[in-house]
Amino acid sequence: MQLDNQTARKLWLHQQALTRPLKAPLSNQDLHDLIVQLGYVQLDSIRTIERAHHMILWSRADKYHPDQLTALHEADRSLFEHWTHDACLIPTQFYPHWRHRFDNAKQNRSERWEKRLGPEGDKIIAQVRARVKKEGALMTRDFDDKGEGAWWGWAPSKTALEYLWRTGEFVISHRQGFQKAYALSKGIIPEDLRTAKPTKAETFDWKCRQALTRLGVANAREIAAFWQSYKPAAVSKWIEANRTDLIDVEIASADKTAPHQAIAFADLADRLEQVPKPTNKLRFLSPFDPLIRDRDRLKRLFNFDYKIEIFVPEKKRQYGYYVLPILEGTKFTGRTDLKMDRKTNTLQMKGVWWEKGIRQTPARTKAFEQELARLAKFLGAKNIIHI
């Protein structure tokens, strides 16, 4: 099957919930359904504008409020926090398929973990486990030992908390600010999910199918990268073993490279008929938005080069510290450097750069200012200034 570039873009935008009506109502159940559609929402502590998880959801739902995400995680327990490609909030219904990740972390305690735990690592883990069992959820600051040196200065107790979380014995029950509170999984994760035991083969098949469902069309590398649990070579073998469910797809590239070879489920043609026309509304995306996470895919589908420059020395930055991509319809038209000054309650617009061939028409300028105002409302900013 051959896909022209515009059709491939529309499908990817739809899979990423960016064809969802922006002004549609958003109950907590709607938000949960949105995260299930995405597969996860990445967590990030940087708050130059707003934390990534909130920005990702706000970009898709104007009615979104951060308290809703907190409620799903900390009250409803319909989300749990763990790792995919990074720390994420993940639908709790997926929890059984993380057990092999937990087991792997337990069976392969690396030298780095041992160094941070110290010479009495097992004793430290037992002491931390006992305190959490007795006292309930605890944070790093509830322990007296302090870390030194590399690896974020983790002390033995902090390392034990993280180890017990990564091995599935603990969960993150809540956060204060952005600090984790660790608690026993038992009592928080529903018993049927906590004790379910899918085989490694079942989890592998589930993760491949779930990744491809959300990607729409993809190659082995892209499927492997979605949950970041397997190597592309293993996924290639899965593709060959499941050929009866799949079709080959050739996707026209936007960056003038050769057509991209991928696979999709055999019902792709039916799925394409359900893809609505994307809105032309201008919107800002987080630097951590899942639409742009795979930079190779972004370049190939949209011919848009993007690099987050927070780790680039200031004098070497091309644009700025925390630059947001600008999406209009099915194309990226520019990027803008924004900052929320919480001391003065002001949203600062530090710069905007339009892509080659994109004209700054009065209509586009108006749309940009409207999106700035929408963002300011979400942040609770009282002022917007251009600096």
Disulfide bonds with the S-S distance in Angstrom:
none
